[in-house]
């Protein structure tokens, strides 16, 4: 009776695994392959993955009359994560980031997602921290990405002993009201001026400025509707009197159709990078040397409101912060609160 010889070939991230029945001649040839090793736990041969090695293994098996059962886990890995993130309406940026860190974990561990355990995750996070020395913000993004996949999708309870890195508390850079004035007036193109002025006057993120639609501007109620912003939350923020006038002039001149700030075609909104370039140009024209980005205008908006006596809970609502803690950081940079504190030195003279 002739028995069919079957070889199971598992193609995974960074490695190839081969399961065969006992065959002394084939094993001798396998040992000749560079970096081949026997995995006692899983009862299989393991090789570093590359196309040349894979082709050689297949040719060896075919010459020995083996029927090859091939399993390519790299084609399936993380597709369930992407499906989950899309279903939960995560932003494209977050999806890209979460997929990236989960792919990096698999490449680091040289395992499929089915084989990953708590030790692999712990070692990878340690690698990011100790070897790559990434920031605490990056560490927490990686942590959230892995936790999202293995707890929410895979339903594994492997994060109970893992803790997020304590995030450094950095105070935001803030421009003075005079610096903001010079910055905005330095721009002569009304479209450019409107984009930068909106970021400050309404406390908007650059992505929110880019994606504003004409219908989001309520000139009658002097409000701006921010749709599906960070965390997929909607909110309203203020449309100032001066911004009302400036926007009306811009719309009359440019006559946008759907997007408030159109790109080179009416069907597309202006890119985030284009707005950032406009801000960088304005910063240079205004002679501002601070390490400021267009997001600094949002920080400045919140700080100047706080300095003028607006309740911090209203500021929280305008910014769209989920937690008051995120807004409270502006109390550390507001001049009026700091100026009211008397130094003990003043009591000596």
SEVEXFI-410015 format. One record per residue (C-alpha): residue in three letters; x, z, y; residue number from 0. Coordinates in pm, 1 decimal. Each point is the difference from the previous one (the first is absolute). Example, Ala and Ser with C-alpha at 12.3 -4.5 7.8 and 13.67 -1.06 7.14 Angstrom:
# SEVEXFI-410015
rec type = ALA	u = 1230.0	w = 780.0	v = -450.0	seq = 0
rec type = SER	u = 137.0	w = -66.0	v = 344.0	seq = 1
# end
This chain:
# SEVEXFI-410015
rec type = UNK	u = 0.0	w = 0.0	v = 0.0	seq = 0
rec type = UNK	u = 138.8	w = -98.4	v = 340.1	seq = 1
rec type = UNK	u = -49.2	w = 248.9	v = 281.1	seq = 2
rec type = UNK	u = -16.0	w = -127.8	v = 359.3	seq = 3
rec type = UNK	u = 278.1	w = 140.9	v = 213.9	seq = 4
rec type = UNK	u = -128.7	w = 120.7	v = 334.5	seq = 5
rec type = UNK	u = 203.6	w = 98.1	v = 305.2	seq = 6
rec type = UNK	u = -161.9	w = 178.7	v = 292.5	seq = 7
rec type = UNK	u = 155.5	w = -86.9	v = 334.7	seq = 8
rec type = UNK	u = -89.6	w = 215.2	v = 301.3	seq = 9
rec type = UNK	u = 102.9	w = -133.9	v = 340.2	seq = 10
rec type = UNK	u = -3.7	w = 274.4	v = 260.0	seq = 11
rec type = UNK	u = 146.6	w = 66.6	v = 341.3	seq = 12
rec type = UNK	u = 375.9	w = -15.3	v = -30.6	seq = 13
rec type = UNK	u = 6.1	w = 16.6	v = -380.1	seq = 14
rec type = UNK	u = -92.1	w = -181.7	v = -319.7	seq = 15
rec type = UNK	u = -108.5	w = 191.5	v = -310.7	seq = 16
rec type = UNK	u = 10.5	w = -141.9	v = -350.5	seq = 17
rec type = UNK	u = -166.6	w = 143.9	v = -312.5	seq = 18
rec type = UNK	u = 96.2	w = -157.3	v = -334.1	seq = 19
rec type = UNK	u = -8.4	w = 100.4	v = -366.3	seq = 20
rec type = UNK	u = 329.8	w = 104.8	v = -157.5	seq = 21
rec type = UNK	u = 216.8	w = -314.1	v = -11.6	seq = 22
rec type = UNK	u = 376.8	w = 63.9	v = -28.9	seq = 23
rec type = UNK	u = 106.2	w = -353.0	v = 96.0	seq = 24
rec type = UNK	u = -227.7	w = -12.6	v = 305.5	seq = 25
rec type = UNK	u = 106.1	w = 351.2	v = 105.5	seq = 26
rec type = UNK	u = 365.7	w = -105.7	v = -20.2	seq = 27
rec type = UNK	u = -70.3	w = -289.9	v = 236.9	seq = 28
rec type = UNK	u = -202.6	w = 223.6	v = 233.2	seq = 29
rec type = UNK	u = 288.7	w = 246.4	v = 30.6	seq = 30
rec type = UNK	u = 215.3	w = -283.7	v = 131.0	seq = 31
rec type = UNK	u = -224.7	w = -35.2	v = 304.2	seq = 32
rec type = UNK	u = 157.2	w = 168.1	v = 301.6	seq = 33
rec type = UNK	u = -153.1	w = 339.0	v = 93.9	seq = 34
rec type = UNK	u = -234.0	w = 0.0	v = -300.3	seq = 35
rec type = UNK	u = -100.4	w = 350.0	v = -110.8	seq = 36
rec type = UNK	u = -224.1	w = 164.1	v = -257.3	seq = 37
rec type = UNK	u = -286.4	w = 212.3	v = 135.5	seq = 38
rec type = UNK	u = -46.8	w = 263.5	v = -269.0	seq = 39
rec type = UNK	u = -313.5	w = 149.5	v = 158.0	seq = 40
rec type = UNK	u = -192.6	w = -330.0	v = 19.0	seq = 41
rec type = UNK	u = 169.5	w = -158.6	v = -304.7	seq = 42
rec type = UNK	u = 99.8	w = -319.4	v = 178.0	seq = 43
rec type = UNK	u = 297.4	w = -191.4	v = 137.3	seq = 44
rec type = UNK	u = 37.8	w = -2.5	v = 379.8	seq = 45
rec type = UNK	u = 178.3	w = -258.0	v = 216.8	seq = 46
rec type = UNK	u = 54.3	w = -46.6	v = 371.3	seq = 47
rec type = UNK	u = -246.4	w = -261.7	v = 114.8	seq = 48
rec type = UNK	u = 116.3	w = -346.0	v = 101.5	seq = 49
rec type = UNK	u = -111.0	w = -350.8	v = -94.4	seq = 50
rec type = UNK	u = 317.4	w = -78.1	v = -195.6	seq = 51
rec type = UNK	u = -33.6	w = 305.8	v = -226.1	seq = 52
rec type = UNK	u = -371.9	w = -64.2	v = -51.7	seq = 53
rec type = UNK	u = 63.8	w = -361.5	v = -100.3	seq = 54
rec type = UNK	u = 279.3	w = 104.1	v = -240.3	seq = 55
rec type = UNK	u = -217.8	w = 265.1	v = -171.8	seq = 56
rec type = UNK	u = -283.6	w = -248.7	v = -47.4	seq = 57
rec type = UNK	u = 232.2	w = -261.6	v = -146.5	seq = 58
rec type = UNK	u = 146.3	w = 259.5	v = -241.4	seq = 59
rec type = UNK	u = -346.8	w = 97.9	v = -118.5	seq = 60
rec type = UNK	u = -113.8	w = -359.0	v = -42.4	seq = 61
rec type = UNK	u = 307.8	w = -86.4	v = -208.1	seq = 62
rec type = UNK	u = -78.6	w = 294.8	v = -226.0	seq = 63
rec type = UNK	u = -362.9	w = -124.3	v = -37.7	seq = 64
rec type = UNK	u = -157.1	w = 287.6	v = 188.1	seq = 65
rec type = UNK	u = -341.3	w = -34.0	v = 159.9	seq = 66
rec type = UNK	u = 30.3	w = 144.8	v = 349.2	seq = 67
rec type = UNK	u = -272.8	w = 213.8	v = 152.7	seq = 68
rec type = UNK	u = 80.1	w = 11.0	v = 368.6	seq = 69
rec type = UNK	u = -137.6	w = 256.7	v = 244.6	seq = 70
rec type = UNK	u = 81.1	w = -45.6	v = 369.8	seq = 71
rec type = UNK	u = -104.0	w = 317.4	v = 181.7	seq = 72
rec type = UNK	u = 146.1	w = -122.1	v = 330.3	seq = 73
rec type = UNK	u = -295.1	w = -237.4	v = 31.0	seq = 74
rec type = UNK	u = -249.5	w = 286.3	v = -18.4	seq = 75
rec type = UNK	u = 180.2	w = 285.7	v = 172.9	seq = 76
rec type = UNK	u = -154.2	w = 113.8	v = 329.3	seq = 77
rec type = UNK	u = -288.2	w = -248.6	v = -1.2	seq = 78
rec type = UNK	u = -232.1	w = 297.9	v = -50.6	seq = 79
rec type = UNK	u = 156.8	w = 172.5	v = 302.1	seq = 80
rec type = UNK	u = -58.2	w = -303.2	v = 221.7	seq = 81
rec type = UNK	u = -361.4	w = -23.8	v = -119.4	seq = 82
rec type = UNK	u = -53.4	w = 369.8	v = 79.9	seq = 83
rec type = UNK	u = 153.4	w = -28.5	v = 348.6	seq = 84
rec type = UNK	u = -206.0	w = -307.4	v = 85.7	seq = 85
rec type = UNK	u = -318.0	w = 167.6	v = -125.4	seq = 86
rec type = UNK	u = 71.2	w = 307.7	v = 212.7	seq = 87
rec type = UNK	u = 67.7	w = -228.7	v = 300.0	seq = 88
rec type = UNK	u = 355.9	w = 110.2	v = 67.2	seq = 89
rec type = UNK	u = 169.3	w = -196.3	v = 276.7	seq = 90
rec type = UNK	u = 220.8	w = -299.0	v = -99.1	seq = 91
rec type = UNK	u = 300.6	w = 191.6	v = 131.2	seq = 92
rec type = UNK	u = -73.5	w = 304.4	v = -219.0	seq = 93
rec type = UNK	u = -65.1	w = -219.5	v = -304.3	seq = 94
rec type = UNK	u = 334.5	w = -173.6	v = 46.7	seq = 95
rec type = UNK	u = 177.1	w = 334.1	v = 41.9	seq = 96
rec type = UNK	u = -165.8	w = 165.3	v = -303.7	seq = 97
rec type = UNK	u = 70.4	w = -299.5	v = -226.3	seq = 98
rec type = UNK	u = 362.4	w = -5.7	v = 119.9	seq = 99
rec type = UNK	u = 77.3	w = 364.4	v = -83.0	seq = 100
rec type = UNK	u = -171.0	w = -19.6	v = -337.5	seq = 101
rec type = UNK	u = 197.6	w = -314.0	v = -88.0	seq = 102
rec type = UNK	u = 320.1	w = 172.1	v = 110.1	seq = 103
rec type = UNK	u = -76.6	w = 295.6	v = -227.8	seq = 104
rec type = UNK	u = -42.4	w = -232.3	v = -300.3	seq = 105
rec type = UNK	u = 322.2	w = -182.3	v = 84.9	seq = 106
rec type = UNK	u = 183.6	w = 328.9	v = 41.9	seq = 107
rec type = UNK	u = -128.4	w = 150.5	v = -325.1	seq = 108
rec type = UNK	u = 15.6	w = -332.6	v = -190.0	seq = 109
rec type = UNK	u = -337.3	w = 81.4	v = -151.0	seq = 110
rec type = UNK	u = -353.1	w = -131.2	v = 9.2	seq = 111
rec type = UNK	u = -266.8	w = 196.7	v = 185.4	seq = 112
rec type = UNK	u = -136.7	w = 116.7	v = -335.2	seq = 113
rec type = UNK	u = 328.5	w = 175.8	v = -80.5	seq = 114
rec type = UNK	u = 61.0	w = 173.6	v = 332.4	seq = 115
rec type = UNK	u = -5.0	w = 379.5	v = -11.4	seq = 116
rec type = UNK	u = 46.5	w = 285.0	v = 245.9	seq = 117
rec type = UNK	u = 376.3	w = 6.9	v = -52.2	seq = 118
rec type = UNK	u = 31.0	w = -367.9	v = 94.9	seq = 119
rec type = UNK	u = -191.5	w = 56.8	v = 323.5	seq = 120
rec type = UNK	u = 201.9	w = 311.5	v = 81.9	seq = 121
rec type = UNK	u = 327.9	w = -185.7	v = -59.5	seq = 122
rec type = UNK	u = -108.7	w = -297.9	v = 211.6	seq = 123
rec type = UNK	u = -106.6	w = 219.3	v = 293.6	seq = 124
rec type = UNK	u = 328.9	w = 186.8	v = -29.2	seq = 125
rec type = UNK	u = 182.0	w = -335.8	v = 6.4	seq = 126
rec type = UNK	u = -180.2	w = -99.1	v = 320.9	seq = 127
rec type = UNK	u = 84.4	w = 333.1	v = 160.4	seq = 128
rec type = UNK	u = 356.0	w = 64.4	v = -120.5	seq = 129
rec type = UNK	u = 146.9	w = -347.9	v = -50.5	seq = 130
rec type = UNK	u = -188.7	w = -228.8	v = 238.3	seq = 131
rec type = UNK	u = -55.1	w = 287.8	v = 246.6	seq = 132
rec type = UNK	u = -329.7	w = -138.5	v = 128.3	seq = 133
rec type = UNK	u = -198.2	w = 180.9	v = 270.2	seq = 134
rec type = UNK	u = -257.2	w = 264.6	v = -84.2	seq = 135
rec type = UNK	u = -269.7	w = -241.4	v = 117.0	seq = 136
rec type = UNK	u = 116.5	w = -262.2	v = -252.1	seq = 137
rec type = UNK	u = 24.4	w = 266.3	v = -269.2	seq = 138
rec type = UNK	u = -360.8	w = 101.1	v = 56.8	seq = 139
rec type = UNK	u = -117.1	w = -363.2	v = -1.1	seq = 140
rec type = UNK	u = 170.1	w = -49.9	v = -337.6	seq = 141
rec type = UNK	u = -149.9	w = 327.2	v = -126.8	seq = 142
rec type = UNK	u = -350.1	w = -102.4	v = 109.8	seq = 143
rec type = UNK	u = 42.1	w = -345.2	v = -156.3	seq = 144
rec type = UNK	u = 100.5	w = 139.9	v = -338.6	seq = 145
rec type = UNK	u = -260.4	w = 275.8	v = 5.7	seq = 146
rec type = UNK	u = -273.2	w = -249.2	v = 86.2	seq = 147
rec type = UNK	u = 86.2	w = -212.0	v = -304.7	seq = 148
rec type = UNK	u = 73.1	w = 259.3	v = -264.8	seq = 149
rec type = UNK	u = -268.7	w = 251.6	v = 98.5	seq = 150
rec type = UNK	u = -281.6	w = -216.7	v = 138.0	seq = 151
rec type = UNK	u = 41.6	w = -310.0	v = -217.1	seq = 152
rec type = UNK	u = 180.1	w = 119.5	v = -313.6	seq = 153
rec type = UNK	u = -174.8	w = 341.7	v = 10.2	seq = 154
rec type = UNK	u = 321.8	w = 182.3	v = -90.8	seq = 155
rec type = UNK	u = 54.5	w = 356.5	v = 121.0	seq = 156
rec type = UNK	u = 374.0	w = -27.6	v = 53.4	seq = 157
rec type = UNK	u = 25.9	w = 99.7	v = 365.9	seq = 158
rec type = UNK	u = -87.1	w = 368.4	v = -34.9	seq = 159
rec type = UNK	u = 364.1	w = 107.8	v = 30.4	seq = 160
rec type = UNK	u = 104.9	w = -265.9	v = 252.2	seq = 161
rec type = UNK	u = -18.0	w = 79.3	v = 370.7	seq = 162
rec type = UNK	u = 17.5	w = -218.4	v = 307.6	seq = 163
rec type = UNK	u = 307.3	w = 20.9	v = 219.5	seq = 164
rec type = UNK	u = -45.5	w = 204.3	v = 315.8	seq = 165
rec type = UNK	u = -32.0	w = -250.5	v = 282.4	seq = 166
rec type = UNK	u = 223.8	w = 42.7	v = 303.3	seq = 167
rec type = UNK	u = -198.9	w = 85.6	v = 311.6	seq = 168
rec type = UNK	u = 109.2	w = -250.2	v = 263.6	seq = 169
rec type = UNK	u = -150.0	w = 8.1	v = 346.4	seq = 170
rec type = UNK	u = -133.4	w = -336.0	v = 118.8	seq = 171
rec type = UNK	u = 172.3	w = -189.7	v = 279.4	seq = 172
rec type = UNK	u = -219.0	w = -8.3	v = 312.2	seq = 173
rec type = UNK	u = 17.5	w = -212.0	v = 315.1	seq = 174
rec type = UNK	u = -90.4	w = 144.5	v = 339.0	seq = 175
rec type = UNK	u = -301.5	w = -139.4	v = 186.5	seq = 176
rec type = UNK	u = 240.0	w = -171.6	v = 242.7	seq = 177
rec type = UNK	u = 192.8	w = -162.1	v = -287.1	seq = 178
rec type = UNK	u = -326.3	w = -126.9	v = -150.7	seq = 179
rec type = UNK	u = -104.4	w = -143.3	v = 337.8	seq = 180
rec type = UNK	u = 330.4	w = -184.0	v = 47.4	seq = 181
rec type = UNK	u = -11.7	w = -122.3	v = -360.7	seq = 182
rec type = UNK	u = -346.8	w = -155.9	v = 33.0	seq = 183
rec type = UNK	u = 47.9	w = -145.7	v = 349.6	seq = 184
rec type = UNK	u = 326.0	w = -165.3	v = -112.8	seq = 185
rec type = UNK	u = -205.2	w = -242.2	v = -210.2	seq = 186
rec type = UNK	u = -140.8	w = -294.5	v = 197.3	seq = 187
rec type = UNK	u = -177.4	w = -176.7	v = -288.8	seq = 188
rec type = UNK	u = -350.2	w = 150.5	v = -1.3	seq = 189
rec type = UNK	u = -34.2	w = -26.0	v = -378.7	seq = 190
rec type = UNK	u = 326.3	w = 187.9	v = -52.6	seq = 191
rec type = UNK	u = -97.4	w = 255.5	v = 263.0	seq = 192
rec type = UNK	u = -338.8	w = 58.9	v = -167.4	seq = 193
rec type = UNK	u = 151.5	w = 60.0	v = -346.0	seq = 194
rec type = UNK	u = 248.7	w = 258.4	v = 125.8	seq = 195
rec type = UNK	u = -248.4	w = 163.9	v = 238.7	seq = 196
rec type = UNK	u = -261.7	w = 36.2	v = -276.9	seq = 197
rec type = UNK	u = 244.5	w = 179.8	v = -227.5	seq = 198
rec type = UNK	u = 48.3	w = 259.2	v = 275.0	seq = 199
rec type = UNK	u = -340.2	w = 16.0	v = 169.8	seq = 200
rec type = UNK	u = -193.7	w = 46.5	v = -326.4	seq = 201
rec type = UNK	u = 268.0	w = 159.1	v = -220.8	seq = 202
rec type = UNK	u = 4.4	w = -285.2	v = -252.4	seq = 203
rec type = UNK	u = 237.5	w = -73.9	v = -285.8	seq = 204
rec type = UNK	u = 166.1	w = -340.5	v = 25.3	seq = 205
rec type = UNK	u = -192.6	w = -119.9	v = -307.6	seq = 206
rec type = UNK	u = -324.9	w = 99.9	v = 173.1	seq = 207
rec type = UNK	u = 89.1	w = -197.8	v = 311.3	seq = 208
rec type = UNK	u = 82.1	w = -305.6	v = -211.9	seq = 209
rec type = UNK	u = -326.2	w = 10.7	v = -198.0	seq = 210
rec type = UNK	u = -244.0	w = 63.7	v = 284.0	seq = 211
rec type = UNK	u = -297.1	w = -235.8	v = 8.2	seq = 212
rec type = UNK	u = -194.8	w = -95.5	v = 312.6	seq = 213
rec type = UNK	u = -308.5	w = 176.1	v = -136.7	seq = 214
rec type = UNK	u = 199.5	w = 328.8	v = -30.1	seq = 215
rec type = UNK	u = 16.1	w = 30.3	v = 378.9	seq = 216
rec type = UNK	u = -313.5	w = 166.0	v = 140.7	seq = 217
rec type = UNK	u = 31.5	w = -66.6	v = 372.9	seq = 218
rec type = UNK	u = -337.4	w = 159.0	v = 76.7	seq = 219
rec type = UNK	u = 73.6	w = 334.2	v = -168.0	seq = 220
rec type = UNK	u = 371.8	w = -19.8	v = 87.4	seq = 221
rec type = UNK	u = 96.4	w = 54.0	v = -363.4	seq = 222
rec type = UNK	u = 216.4	w = -177.0	v = -257.6	seq = 223
rec type = UNK	u = -106.2	w = -4.0	v = -365.4	seq = 224
rec type = UNK	u = 297.3	w = 27.4	v = -236.4	seq = 225
rec type = UNK	u = -106.1	w = -134.0	v = -339.9	seq = 226
rec type = UNK	u = 161.3	w = 93.2	v = -335.3	seq = 227
rec type = UNK	u = 313.8	w = 145.4	v = 150.3	seq = 228
rec type = UNK	u = 249.9	w = 225.3	v = -177.1	seq = 229
rec type = UNK	u = -168.2	w = 156.3	v = -302.3	seq = 230
rec type = UNK	u = -285.7	w = -252.6	v = 29.3	seq = 231
rec type = UNK	u = -164.5	w = 212.3	v = 272.1	seq = 232
rec type = UNK	u = -202.6	w = -129.9	v = 295.2	seq = 233
rec type = UNK	u = 8.5	w = 170.1	v = 339.4	seq = 234
rec type = UNK	u = -75.8	w = -51.5	v = 368.0	seq = 235
rec type = UNK	u = 248.5	w = 43.3	v = 279.0	seq = 236
rec type = UNK	u = -20.7	w = -38.8	v = 376.2	seq = 237
rec type = UNK	u = 14.5	w = -316.7	v = 212.0	seq = 238
rec type = UNK	u = 135.4	w = 105.1	v = 336.6	seq = 239
rec type = UNK	u = -126.3	w = -138.0	v = 331.8	seq = 240
rec type = UNK	u = 328.3	w = -175.6	v = 76.7	seq = 241
rec type = UNK	u = 21.2	w = -136.5	v = -355.7	seq = 242
rec type = UNK	u = -358.3	w = -127.7	v = 36.0	seq = 243
rec type = UNK	u = 103.8	w = -203.5	v = 305.7	seq = 244
rec type = UNK	u = 321.4	w = -126.2	v = -158.0	seq = 245
rec type = UNK	u = -170.7	w = -103.3	v = -324.7	seq = 246
rec type = UNK	u = -279.7	w = -181.6	v = 187.4	seq = 247
rec type = UNK	u = 260.2	w = -206.8	v = 186.9	seq = 248
rec type = UNK	u = 186.1	w = -75.9	v = -323.2	seq = 249
rec type = UNK	u = -315.6	w = -109.5	v = -186.0	seq = 250
rec type = UNK	u = -104.7	w = -221.2	v = 291.8	seq = 251
rec type = UNK	u = 342.0	w = -169.3	v = 2.6	seq = 252
rec type = UNK	u = 70.1	w = -31.6	v = -376.6	seq = 253
rec type = UNK	u = -359.7	w = -19.0	v = -130.9	seq = 254
rec type = UNK	u = 70.1	w = 137.0	v = -350.0	seq = 255
rec type = UNK	u = -265.3	w = -78.1	v = -262.8	seq = 256
rec type = UNK	u = 15.1	w = 260.7	v = -279.3	seq = 257
rec type = UNK	u = 325.8	w = 194.3	v = 13.7	seq = 258
rec type = UNK	u = 68.5	w = 166.0	v = 334.6	seq = 259
rec type = UNK	u = 364.5	w = -108.1	v = -19.5	seq = 260
rec type = UNK	u = 22.9	w = -328.2	v = -184.4	seq = 261
rec type = UNK	u = 312.0	w = -139.4	v = -161.3	seq = 262
rec type = UNK	u = 101.8	w = -367.0	v = 31.2	seq = 263
rec type = UNK	u = -334.3	w = -81.8	v = -163.8	seq = 264
rec type = UNK	u = -343.0	w = 149.3	v = 68.5	seq = 265
rec type = UNK	u = -44.9	w = 91.2	v = -366.7	seq = 266
rec type = UNK	u = 287.8	w = 250.5	v = 1.1	seq = 267
rec type = UNK	u = 62.2	w = 314.3	v = 202.5	seq = 268
rec type = UNK	u = 335.6	w = 53.1	v = 166.3	seq = 269
rec type = UNK	u = 266.5	w = 151.0	v = -225.5	seq = 270
rec type = UNK	u = 120.9	w = 357.5	v = 27.6	seq = 271
rec type = UNK	u = 355.6	w = -125.3	v = 41.8	seq = 272
rec type = UNK	u = -100.0	w = -214.9	v = 299.8	seq = 273
rec type = UNK	u = -143.8	w = 304.6	v = 177.5	seq = 274
rec type = UNK	u = 312.0	w = 200.8	v = -80.8	seq = 275
rec type = UNK	u = 214.3	w = -274.6	v = 154.4	seq = 276
rec type = UNK	u = -212.2	w = 7.1	v = 315.4	seq = 277
rec type = UNK	u = 53.1	w = 376.7	v = 25.9	seq = 278
rec type = UNK	u = 376.3	w = -36.5	v = -51.6	seq = 279
rec type = UNK	u = 9.5	w = -259.2	v = 277.6	seq = 280
rec type = UNK	u = -197.4	w = 228.6	v = 234.3	seq = 281
rec type = UNK	u = 226.1	w = 293.6	v = -82.9	seq = 282
rec type = UNK	u = 303.8	w = -205.8	v = 96.6	seq = 283
rec type = UNK	u = -159.7	w = -122.5	v = 324.0	seq = 284
rec type = UNK	u = -98.5	w = 357.5	v = 90.1	seq = 285
rec type = UNK	u = 351.5	w = 127.9	v = -69.7	seq = 286
rec type = UNK	u = -123.0	w = 268.4	v = -240.1	seq = 287
rec type = UNK	u = 286.6	w = 138.2	v = -208.9	seq = 288
rec type = UNK	u = -199.9	w = 238.9	v = -218.1	seq = 289
rec type = UNK	u = -25.9	w = -69.8	v = -372.9	seq = 290
rec type = UNK	u = -358.7	w = -116.7	v = 43.2	seq = 291
rec type = UNK	u = -216.2	w = -238.8	v = -201.3	seq = 292
rec type = UNK	u = -350.7	w = -121.6	v = 73.1	seq = 293
rec type = UNK	u = -127.0	w = 296.4	v = -205.1	seq = 294
rec type = UNK	u = 155.6	w = 219.6	v = 271.0	seq = 295
rec type = UNK	u = -287.3	w = -110.5	v = 225.5	seq = 296
rec type = UNK	u = -246.4	w = 163.9	v = -239.6	seq = 297
rec type = UNK	u = 206.9	w = 320.5	v = 9.7	seq = 298
rec type = UNK	u = 11.3	w = -21.9	v = 379.5	seq = 299
rec type = UNK	u = -378.9	w = -49.2	v = 21.4	seq = 300
rec type = UNK	u = -63.0	w = 315.6	v = -201.4	seq = 301
rec type = UNK	u = 261.1	w = 205.0	v = 186.6	seq = 302
rec type = UNK	u = -122.5	w = -104.1	v = 345.8	seq = 303
rec type = UNK	u = -361.0	w = 83.3	v = -95.1	seq = 304
rec type = UNK	u = 109.4	w = 344.3	v = -116.8	seq = 305
rec type = UNK	u = 197.1	w = 53.1	v = 321.9	seq = 306
rec type = UNK	u = -308.7	w = -89.1	v = 203.7	seq = 307
rec type = UNK	u = -204.0	w = 269.1	v = -176.5	seq = 308
rec type = UNK	u = -197.7	w = -200.5	v = -257.6	seq = 309
rec type = UNK	u = -97.4	w = 212.8	v = -301.0	seq = 310
rec type = UNK	u = 225.7	w = -69.2	v = -296.3	seq = 311
rec type = UNK	u = -302.3	w = -52.4	v = -228.9	seq = 312
rec type = UNK	u = -116.2	w = -291.3	v = 216.3	seq = 313
rec type = UNK	u = 349.3	w = -146.4	v = -18.0	seq = 314
rec type = UNK	u = -11.6	w = 35.9	v = -378.2	seq = 315
rec type = UNK	u = -322.4	w = -203.9	v = -6.2	seq = 316
rec type = UNK	u = 136.9	w = -272.9	v = 227.5	seq = 317
rec type = UNK	u = 315.2	w = -34.9	v = -211.5	seq = 318
rec type = UNK	u = -192.0	w = 5.8	v = -327.4	seq = 319
rec type = UNK	u = 203.4	w = 284.5	v = -147.5	seq = 320
rec type = UNK	u = -151.8	w = 147.7	v = -315.6	seq = 321
rec type = UNK	u = 163.3	w = 337.3	v = 59.4	seq = 322
rec type = UNK	u = 44.3	w = 189.3	v = 326.2	seq = 323
rec type = UNK	u = 353.9	w = 82.0	v = -115.2	seq = 324
rec type = UNK	u = 100.7	w = -362.1	v = 57.7	seq = 325
rec type = UNK	u = -119.0	w = 24.2	v = 361.9	seq = 326
rec type = UNK	u = 150.6	w = 342.9	v = 67.1	seq = 327
rec type = UNK	u = 351.8	w = -146.5	v = 6.3	seq = 328
rec type = UNK	u = -73.4	w = -122.7	v = 354.4	seq = 329
rec type = UNK	u = -21.5	w = 358.4	v = 121.8	seq = 330
rec type = UNK	u = 375.4	w = 14.7	v = -58.6	seq = 331
rec type = UNK	u = 75.8	w = -282.9	v = 242.7	seq = 332
rec type = UNK	u = -266.0	w = 49.3	v = 270.0	seq = 333
rec type = UNK	u = 170.0	w = 94.2	v = 328.5	seq = 334
rec type = UNK	u = -276.1	w = 221.2	v = 138.2	seq = 335
rec type = UNK	u = 2.1	w = 237.2	v = -298.1	seq = 336
rec type = UNK	u = 377.6	w = 24.0	v = 2.9	seq = 337
rec type = UNK	u = 15.6	w = 35.2	v = 378.0	seq = 338
rec type = UNK	u = -230.8	w = 301.7	v = -8.1	seq = 339
rec type = UNK	u = 247.0	w = 195.8	v = -212.1	seq = 340
rec type = UNK	u = 220.3	w = 225.1	v = 211.4	seq = 341
rec type = UNK	u = 360.7	w = 41.0	v = -106.7	seq = 342
rec type = UNK	u = 113.6	w = 364.3	v = -29.4	seq = 343
rec type = UNK	u = 291.2	w = -98.2	v = 224.8	seq = 344
rec type = UNK	u = -243.9	w = -40.4	v = 292.5	seq = 345
rec type = UNK	u = -92.0	w = 366.6	v = -31.6	seq = 346
rec type = UNK	u = 359.2	w = 103.6	v = 59.7	seq = 347
rec type = UNK	u = 25.9	w = -138.0	v = 353.2	seq = 348
# end
